[in-house]
């Protein structure tokens, strides 16, 4: 599955709850270290999630602070590395859609 095929669903989920594409992009940039330009380039290339995360400039070390359940699975317990990164992103988008403040989503002190 390509990252680009799932990305519109992240946007839709956020926008249904009054959040924005810019906020979704900010979350993705925070998690992966991509610039906005590089993020858009990755979307245009239709790469899969494994490549998307493997090519990420800098996976945020604070992502280990992301805890909770998404799709019935505790994100901190996922063993497969790529799937855990996907679940981290899913959880952050879920928090956005639930109205959580960006400072809390981005695990700022």
Buried (B, 14 or more C-beta within 10 A) or exposed (E): EBBBEBBEEBBEBBBEEEBEBEBBBBBBBBBBBBEEEBBEEBBEEEBBBBBBBEEBEEBBEEBEEBEEEBEEBEBBEBEEEBBBBBBBBBBBBBBBBEEEEBEEBBBEE
